[in-house]
Amino acid sequence: MRKGRETGLAIPRFVSLKSARARMRIGPAFEYAVKWLYQASGLPLEITEEYGNWRQVRDCDGVSGWMHRSLLSSDGTAIVGPWLTKMTPLRTQAKRTSFTKAELEPRVRVRIRSCTLS
């Protein structure tokens, strides 16, 4: 497992967007041009690199750039498969036979309260 040079945490890892307005830049400094403006608090992002207070992130559409660490949160969020074309069941357990709690549309953002890896 690779670790970030600044935090020592796993790379890659997932975080969420803390701010309701956040700029992704083409490089790791405020002097770099803005590549994208996000207006979606809670959007899940994948950290792929660290440089000082900057994190290289990738969104669910594959757009990659740099964000200041103050814009990111360790809160667990996810997005229902953007590649899906129909509703998908949210089940009480990771089994096809378990109870369906809800039907979720593609690209819906959800908050993860707990996660058990098996």
DODREN-740709 format. One record per residue (C-alpha): residue number from 1; residue in three letters; x, y negated, z. Coordinates in pm, 1 decimal, padded with zeros to 6 digits. Each point is the difference from the previous one (the first is absolute). Layout:
N
[atom NUM 'ala' [X Y Z]]
...
***
This chain:
118
[atom 1 'met' [00000.0 00000.0 00000.0]]
[atom 2 'arg' [00132.3 -00341.3 -00098.9]]
[atom 3 'lys' [-00008.1 -00281.1 00258.8]]
[atom 4 'gly' [-00032.9 -00373.8 -00050.8]]
[atom 5 'arg' [00323.5 -00193.0 00044.6]]
[atom 6 'glu' [-00171.5 -00268.6 00211.3]]
[atom 7 'thr' [-00250.8 00190.9 00214.4]]
[atom 8 'gly' [00126.9 00356.9 -00005.8]]
[atom 9 'leu' [-00356.9 00109.2 -00083.6]]
[atom 10 'ala' [-00082.8 00249.8 -00274.2]]
[atom 11 'ile' [00014.9 -00112.1 -00363.1]]
[atom 12 'pro' [-00243.3 00024.6 -00164.6]]
[atom 13 'arg' [-00273.9 -00072.3 00255.0]]
[atom 14 'phe' [-00345.1 -00155.3 -00007.2]]
[atom 15 'val' [-00110.4 -00330.3 00153.5]]
[atom 16 'ser' [-00293.8 -00231.8 -00054.6]]
[atom 17 'leu' [-00034.1 -00363.6 -00093.3]]
[atom 18 'lys' [-00047.2 -00207.2 00315.7]]
[atom 19 'ser' [-00090.1 -00329.0 -00162.5]]
[atom 20 'ala' [-00310.0 -00083.9 -00204.2]]
[atom 21 'arg' [00229.5 -00189.2 -00242.8]]
[atom 22 'ala' [00345.4 00134.7 -00075.6]]
[atom 23 'arg' [00250.7 -00063.1 -00275.4]]
[atom 24 'met' [00204.3 00276.5 -00157.7]]
[atom 25 'arg' [00326.7 -00136.8 -00138.2]]
[atom 26 'ile' [00238.1 00125.5 -00267.7]]
[atom 27 'gly' [00293.2 -00005.6 00245.8]]
[atom 28 'pro' [00069.1 00007.1 00375.2]]
[atom 29 'ala' [-00010.9 -00374.7 00082.0]]
[atom 30 'phe' [-00248.7 -00288.5 00000.6]]
[atom 31 'glu' [00193.6 -00155.2 -00288.9]]
[atom 32 'tyr' [-00106.5 00279.6 -00235.9]]
[atom 33 'ala' [-00307.1 -00044.9 -00219.7]]
[atom 34 'val' [-00336.7 00135.6 00108.2]]
[atom 35 'lys' [-00088.5 00315.9 -00191.9]]
[atom 36 'trp' [-00345.5 00059.9 00146.3]]
[atom 37 'leu' [-00236.3 -00160.6 00251.0]]
[atom 38 'tyr' [-00194.9 00248.9 00210.8]]
[atom 39 'gln' [-00323.3 -00102.5 00168.3]]
[atom 40 'ala' [-00089.5 00327.0 00172.0]]
[atom 41 'ser' [00088.2 00045.6 00364.0]]
[atom 42 'gly' [00048.4 00368.6 00082.4]]
[atom 43 'leu' [00121.2 00098.7 -00346.6]]
[atom 44 'pro' [00230.2 00304.4 00033.4]]
[atom 45 'leu' [00352.6 -00044.8 -00133.1]]
[atom 46 'glu' [00299.6 00230.7 -00021.9]]
[atom 47 'ile' [00337.3 -00132.6 00118.0]]
[atom 48 'thr' [00271.8 00122.2 -00235.0]]
[atom 49 'glu' [00297.1 -00213.0 00114.5]]
[atom 50 'glu' [00110.8 -00245.7 00270.8]]
[atom 51 'tyr' [00221.1 -00306.7 -00024.4]]
[atom 52 'gly' [00025.0 -00229.9 00303.5]]
[atom 53 'asn' [-00353.1 -00115.5 00086.5]]
[atom 54 'trp' [-00127.5 00106.5 -00342.1]]
[atom 55 'arg' [-00166.6 00323.2 -00103.5]]
[atom 56 'gln' [-00030.6 00129.5 -00353.7]]
[atom 57 'val' [-00354.3 00131.3 -00029.2]]
[atom 58 'arg' [-00215.6 00178.1 -00256.1]]
[atom 59 'asp' [-00380.5 -00021.6 -00015.9]]
[atom 60 'cys' [-00248.6 00268.7 -00110.5]]
[atom 61 'asp' [00023.3 -00120.8 -00362.3]]
[atom 62 'gly' [00378.2 00042.1 -00003.9]]
[atom 63 'val' [00078.7 -00374.0 00015.5]]
[atom 64 'ser' [00328.3 -00046.6 00185.5]]
[atom 65 'gly' [00162.3 -00308.6 00150.4]]
[atom 66 'trp' [00125.9 -00157.0 00323.8]]
[atom 67 'met' [-00196.2 -00121.4 00304.5]]
[atom 68 'his' [00114.0 -00157.1 00324.2]]
[atom 69 'arg' [-00041.1 00239.5 00292.7]]
[atom 70 'ser' [-00227.3 -00247.3 00183.8]]
[atom 71 'leu' [-00269.7 00070.6 -00263.6]]
[atom 72 'leu' [-00003.7 00373.5 00075.2]]
[atom 73 'ser' [-00157.6 00208.0 00275.5]]
[atom 74 'ser' [00048.1 00357.8 00115.8]]
[atom 75 'asp' [-00381.0 00040.4 00018.9]]
[atom 76 'gly' [-00101.6 00312.1 -00188.7]]
[atom 77 'thr' [-00214.5 -00063.6 -00306.0]]
[atom 78 'ala' [-00062.8 00192.5 -00318.5]]
[atom 79 'ile' [-00171.4 -00043.2 -00330.1]]
[atom 80 'val' [-00222.1 00263.8 -00157.7]]
[atom 81 'gly' [00166.3 00130.8 -00316.8]]
[atom 82 'pro' [00002.1 -00283.1 -00254.8]]
[atom 83 'trp' [00028.7 00267.5 -00270.3]]
[atom 84 'leu' [-00331.7 00161.1 00097.2]]
[atom 85 'thr' [-00308.8 -00059.6 -00213.5]]
[atom 86 'lys' [-00273.7 00112.5 00238.7]]
[atom 87 'met' [-00087.7 -00002.1 00368.7]]
[atom 88 'thr' [00206.5 00219.6 00230.5]]
[atom 89 'pro' [-00107.2 00155.2 00331.6]]
[atom 90 'leu' [00144.9 -00106.7 00335.1]]
[atom 91 'arg' [-00006.5 00315.6 00208.3]]
[atom 92 'thr' [00028.3 00063.4 00373.7]]
[atom 93 'gln' [00286.7 00245.4 -00062.9]]
[atom 94 'ala' [00245.0 00075.2 -00278.5]]
[atom 95 'lys' [-00213.8 00285.1 -00133.5]]
[atom 96 'arg' [-00236.9 00001.8 -00297.3]]
[atom 97 'thr' [-00261.8 00170.6 00215.6]]
[atom 98 'ser' [00004.7 -00259.0 00280.9]]
[atom 99 'phe' [-00275.8 -00257.1 00051.7]]
[atom 100 'thr' [-00003.0 -00302.0 -00234.1]]
[atom 101 'lys' [-00024.9 -00322.3 00206.0]]
[atom 102 'ala' [-00010.7 -00236.6 -00298.5]]
[atom 103 'glu' [00044.9 -00029.0 -00374.4]]
[atom 104 'leu' [00267.2 -00255.9 -00089.9]]
[atom 105 'glu' [00049.2 -00188.5 -00325.9]]
[atom 106 'pro' [00339.6 -00011.5 -00170.7]]
[atom 107 'arg' [00221.6 -00290.1 00118.8]]
[atom 108 'val' [-00187.6 -00045.1 00331.1]]
[atom 109 'arg' [00234.3 -00099.3 00284.3]]
[atom 110 'val' [-00026.8 00189.3 00328.3]]
[atom 111 'arg' [00164.3 -00035.6 00339.3]]
[atom 112 'ile' [00170.3 00307.5 00143.3]]
[atom 113 'arg' [-00072.5 00041.3 00370.9]]
[atom 114 'ser' [00192.5 00323.5 00041.1]]
[atom 115 'cys' [00183.1 00245.8 -00218.1]]
[atom 116 'thr' [00104.9 00355.0 00072.2]]
[atom 117 'leu' [00252.8 00136.7 -00244.3]]
[atom 118 'ser' [-00018.4 00373.8 -00047.8]]
***
